[in-house]
């Protein structure tokens, strides 16, 4: 199985949080399995709910990276077209007033 490259999916400042969530999800999955096999279905269900919450946080961190990547691509596109991103920001700020 291919190992995840966290730098491809998460912002540098979010990588440790993402790694923690990833580890938590693995532990929760094992706990679900262990509890289900032992007949502790309520506890397995609770761990499943925890797993979903952890996965939602993991996805949120990924979405932050995607948004940043899109923003950076837009800035690069503006620069290649000879448009100053700073001027666009100033123009938008003027319109907001």
Protein Blocks (a to p, Z undefined) as FASTA:
>chain_A
ZZddfklmpcfklmmmmmmmmmmmmmmmmmmmmmmmnopamlmmmmmmmmmmmmmmmmmm
mmmmmmmmmmmmmmmmmmmnopafklmmmmmmmmmZZ
